[in-house]
Amino acid sequence: MNKTDFQGTLGNRTVNLYTLTNSNGLRASVTNYGARLTAFEMPDRQGNFDNVVVGYGSMNEFLTNEEQYFGAVVGRYANRIAGGRITVDDHTYQLPCNLDGHHLHGGPQGFHQVVWGADQVDAQTLNLSYRSTDGEGGYPGNLGVKVTYELTDHDELRVTYSAESDTQTILNMSHHAYYNLHGTSNGDSVDNHRLTLHADHFTEVDSDLIPTGKIATVADTPLDFRAPKALGEDRKADHPCLNHTEGYDHNFVLRGYGHENPHLAAEIEEPKSGRALQLYTSEPGLQFYYSEHPVSGIESAFCLEPQHFPDSPHHNHFPSTVLDAHETYQWEMILAVHT
């Protein structure tokens, strides 16, 4: 993959691909179309590098294929809002509904569909910025957003989010990368990947994957990843928590949320290659999603999406997604590489 794979224009904005490299040979590729992570090259236990991020390798593929979220920063609101209706500062707003009568990932023209401003500070740091105007996507407030990708010499990919609005609004951004630790040159099933989630509960959902409001225990369910477990072990189990998802597509309530600094949320390892990732976040929730045949040549992939809970505007006991005027929204995701 090189810069020309994404070089061009969309509307009147220039689209490019940017490469970050650290002193240990890790590489991350990011395009300013949707602020997307398009590749993350990491070694196996023998030192062989491969890209572990699944998605498209060119701008044309994004424009001509159905799946739009590969590697993207999603917003203004990640995940679902029931009926697309929100109330902010005593005013009700109708957001566009783009999935089964509900609002998903900021709607059809969310942050994943726009071209961000980009400034590559150095070989290891990229700043991306976007100004979402009042009413864009149906949301109130002029919102300035900044996302920074930094690939450190400690083999950590840090993704930092900050934003500010001129009026009260809601905001819940996430990162929607798809991973396969076999590497995309292999593409085998991720069923043998062993996942640990630092979560004792999940948000129960109805048939449209809208939270019922119940915070349910993972104990004695296929969602119990408190100890390392292969992704394929319980994925097709006959259990009520899997009735509506055809596998894994669940928001987990992370332990230790509410602290300012990122905490360990998930650990995942592919035993054959020895590739492993630890995910740290300062967000309260983590959406774990299993995807079959996401692109040609890749049998399956998984997503780990740090976020506030789905449909939080309709559940007062969920952590709030209200952003007051001139308040600073900020959080961080860290992907730490291990072999």
C-alpha positions in Angstrom: 0.0 0.0 0.0 1.3 3.4 -0.9 0.2 7.0 -0.9 -1.3 6.8 -4.4 -3.8 4.2 -3.2 -5.7 7.0 -1.5 -4.5 10.1 -3.2 -7.3 12.1 -4.8 -10.2 14.3 -3.9 -13.6 13.9 -2.5 -15.7 17.0 -3.0 -13.1 19.7 -2.7 -11.0 17.9 -0.1 -7.7 16.1 -0.7 -7.5 12.5 0.3 -4.1 11.0 1.2 -2.5 8.0 3.0 0.0 8.7 5.8 2.5 6.2 7.2 3.8 6.1 10.7 6.9 4.0 11.6 8.7 3.4 14.9 12.3 2.4 15.7 11.3 -1.3 15.9 9.9 -1.5 12.4 6.2 -1.4 13.2 4.2 0.6 10.6 0.7 2.1 10.7 -1.1 3.5 7.7 -3.9 6.1 8.1 -6.0 7.9 5.5 -7.7 11.2 6.2 -10.9 9.8 4.6 -12.8 8.9 7.7 -9.6 9.1 9.8 -9.2 5.4 9.1 -6.5 3.0 10.2 -6.0 1.0 7.0 -3.0 -1.1 8.0 -1.0 -2.0 11.2 2.1 -4.1 10.5 3.4 -6.1 13.5 5.8 -9.1 13.9 5.1 -12.7 14.8 7.3 -14.6 17.3 9.8 -15.3 14.5 10.0 -11.6 13.6 7.9 -11.8 10.4 5.8 -8.7 9.8 2.3 -8.8 8.5 -0.7 -6.4 8.4 -3.3 -7.3 11.0 -6.0 -4.7 10.0 -8.7 -5.9 7.6 -10.3 -3.6 5.2 -9.9 -1.9 1.8 -6.6 -0.8 0.3 -7.9 2.0 -1.9 -10.3 4.9 -2.0 -12.2 3.4 -4.9 -13.0 0.3 -2.9 -14.6 2.4 -0.1 -16.7 4.2 -2.7 -17.9 1.1 -4.5 -18.5 -1.4 -1.7 -21.2 -1.6 0.9 -19.2 -1.8 4.2 -18.2 1.7 5.1 -16.7 1.4 8.6 -13.4 -0.4 8.1 -10.8 1.3 10.3 -12.8 4.5 10.7 -13.4 7.0 13.5 -17.2 6.8 13.9 -19.3 9.7 15.2 -20.9 11.8 16.2 -22.5 8.9 18.0 -21.0 5.4 17.8 -23.4 2.5 17.8 -27.2 2.8 18.0 -29.7 5.4 19.0 -33.3 4.0 19.1 -35.5 5.7 16.6 -32.9 8.3 15.9 -34.4 10.7 18.5 -32.5 12.7 21.0 -33.3 15.4 23.4 -30.7 18.0 24.1 -31.2 21.1 26.3 -35.0 20.5 26.2 -35.1 20.4 22.4 -35.9 17.1 20.5 -33.9 16.3 17.4 -34.6 13.6 14.8 -31.5 12.1 13.4 -31.4 10.1 10.1 -32.2 6.4 10.6 -29.8 4.2 8.6 -30.4 0.7 10.1 -33.7 -0.9 10.8 -35.4 2.4 11.8 -32.5 3.4 14.1 -29.5 5.7 14.0 -26.1 4.0 13.7 -22.6 5.3 13.8 -23.5 9.0 13.2 -25.8 8.2 10.3 -25.2 7.8 6.6 -22.9 10.9 6.5 -21.1 10.4 9.8 -17.4 11.0 10.5 -16.5 7.9 8.6 -17.6 9.5 5.3 -15.8 12.9 5.5 -12.3 14.0 4.6 -10.4 15.2 7.7 -7.7 17.8 7.7 -4.3 16.2 8.2 -0.9 17.2 9.6 1.9 14.6 9.9 4.0 16.1 12.7 6.8 13.5 12.3 7.5 9.9 11.4 5.5 8.7 14.4 2.6 11.2 14.8 -0.4 12.3 12.7 -2.9 14.9 13.7 -6.4 14.8 12.0 -9.1 17.4 12.5 -12.7 18.0 11.4 -15.3 20.7 12.0 -18.8 19.4 12.1 -21.3 22.3 11.7 -24.5 22.8 13.6 -27.2 20.6 12.2 -24.8 18.2 10.4 -26.1 14.7 10.7 -29.1 16.2 12.6 -27.0 17.0 15.7 -26.9 20.4 17.4 -23.8 22.5 17.9 -20.7 23.5 15.9 -18.2 20.8 16.9 -14.5 20.9 16.5 -12.8 17.4 16.6 -9.2 16.4 16.7 -7.8 12.8 16.5 -4.1 12.0 16.9 -2.4 8.7 15.9 1.0 8.1 17.5 3.1 5.0 17.0 5.5 5.0 20.0 8.9 3.2 20.4 7.2 1.1 23.1 5.2 -0.6 20.3 2.0 1.2 21.2 -0.4 2.7 18.8 -2.1 5.5 20.7 -5.3 7.1 19.3 -6.3 10.3 21.2 -9.7 12.0 20.8 -10.6 15.6 21.8 -13.6 17.8 20.8 -15.5 20.9 21.8 -18.9 22.3 20.9 -20.3 25.8 21.1 -23.7 24.5 22.4 -24.8 21.5 24.4 -24.8 18.3 22.3 -24.2 14.6 22.6 -21.0 12.9 21.5 -19.8 9.3 21.6 -16.9 8.6 19.2 -15.3 5.2 18.7 -12.7 3.4 16.5 -14.0 0.7 14.2 -10.9 -1.3 13.0 -11.3 -5.0 12.0 -8.4 -7.2 13.1 -7.1 -10.7 12.2 -3.8 -11.5 14.0 -2.9 -14.3 11.5 -2.2 -11.3 9.2 -4.1 -10.3 6.0 -1.6 -12.3 3.8 -3.0 -15.4 5.5 -6.6 -14.6 6.3 -7.5 -17.7 8.3 -10.4 -17.8 10.7 -10.0 -15.9 14.0 -11.8 -18.7 15.9 -8.5 -19.8 17.5 -7.7 -16.3 18.8 -7.9 -16.2 22.6 -9.7 -13.2 24.1 -9.8 -11.8 27.6 -12.3 -9.0 28.4 -12.0 -7.1 31.6 -15.7 -6.9 32.1 -18.2 -8.6 34.4 -21.4 -7.3 32.7 -22.9 -6.4 29.3 -25.8 -4.3 28.2 -28.7 -6.5 27.3 -30.4 -5.8 23.9 -33.6 -6.5 22.1 -34.1 -7.9 18.6 -33.0 -4.6 17.0 -29.8 -4.6 19.2 -31.2 -1.7 21.2 -30.3 -1.8 24.9 -33.2 -2.8 27.1 -31.6 -0.9 30.0 -30.6 -4.0 31.9 -27.0 -4.4 32.9 -26.6 -8.2 32.8 -23.9 -10.5 34.2 -21.6 -12.4 31.8 -21.5 -15.3 34.2 -22.8 -18.6 32.8 -23.2 -17.1 29.3 -21.2 -17.3 26.1 -20.2 -13.7 26.8 -17.9 -14.7 29.7 -14.4 -13.8 28.5 -13.1 -13.0 32.0 -10.5 -15.8 31.5 -8.9 -16.3 28.1 -11.2 -18.1 25.7 -11.1 -19.0 22.0 -13.5 -16.9 19.9 -14.9 -19.9 18.2 -15.6 -21.9 21.4 -19.1 -20.5 22.3 -19.8 -18.3 19.2 -22.7 -20.5 18.0 -24.0 -21.6 21.4 -27.7 -21.9 21.9 -28.2 -19.1 24.4 -30.7 -16.2 24.7 -27.9 -13.6 24.7 -26.9 -14.7 21.1 -30.5 -15.0 19.8 -30.4 -11.6 18.0 -26.7 -11.3 17.0 -25.7 -14.4 15.1 -22.5 -14.5 17.1 -20.8 -11.7 18.9 -22.0 -8.1 18.6 -22.2 -6.9 22.3 -21.3 -3.9 24.4 -19.4 -4.9 27.5 -19.3 -2.8 30.7 -15.6 -2.4 31.5 -14.2 -2.6 35.0 -12.6 0.5 36.3 -14.2 3.0 34.0 -14.6 6.5 35.3 -10.8 6.9 35.8 -9.1 9.6 33.7 -6.3 7.4 32.5 -6.7 4.5 30.1 -7.2 1.1 31.8 -6.7 -2.4 30.4 -9.9 -3.5 28.7 -9.0 -6.5 26.4 -6.2 -8.8 25.6 -6.2 -11.1 22.5 -3.6 -13.5 21.2 -3.3 -15.7 18.1 -1.4 -18.8 19.5 0.2 -20.0 16.3 1.9 -16.7 15.3 2.3 -15.4 18.8 0.9 -12.1 17.8 -1.0 -10.4 20.6 -2.6 -7.1 21.4 -3.6 -5.4 24.6 -6.3 -2.7 24.4 -6.4 0.1 26.9 -9.1 2.8 27.0 -10.6 5.5 29.2 -14.1 4.7 27.9 -16.8 2.8 29.9 -17.8 0.3 27.3 -16.3 -1.9 24.6 -18.2 -3.3 21.7 -16.9 -6.8 20.7 -18.0 -7.8 17.2 -17.2 -10.9 15.2 -17.3 -10.6 11.4 -17.5 -13.5 8.9 -15.9 -13.0 5.4 -15.5 -9.2 5.8 -13.5 -9.0 2.6 -12.4 -11.4 -0.1 -9.6 -13.7 1.1 -10.3 -13.1 4.8 -12.3 -15.8 6.5 -13.2 -13.7 9.6 -12.1 -10.8 11.7 -13.0 -9.1 15.0 -13.6 -5.6 16.2 -13.0 -4.1 19.7 -14.6 -0.7 19.7 -14.2 1.5 22.9 -17.3 3.6 23.4 -20.0 4.9 25.7 -22.9 2.6 25.8 -25.4 2.3 22.9 -28.5 4.3 23.2 -27.3 6.2 26.3 -29.5 9.2 25.6 -32.5 7.0 26.4 -31.1 5.5 29.6 -30.4 7.8 32.5 -28.5 5.2 34.5 -25.9 4.7 31.6 -22.8 7.0 31.6 -23.8 10.3 30.1 -22.9 11.2 26.5 -24.0 14.9 27.0 -21.3 17.4 26.1 -21.9 20.8 27.5 -21.0 24.0 25.6 -17.2 24.6 25.6 -16.6 21.5 27.7 -13.6 19.4 26.5 -14.4 15.9 25.4 -11.3 13.7 25.6 -10.4 10.0 25.7 -7.6 7.7 24.5 -7.3 4.2 23.0 -4.0 2.3 23.2 -3.1 -0.8 21.2 0.0 -2.4 22.8 1.8 -5.0 20.7 3.1 -8.2 22.2 4.7 -11.3 20.6 
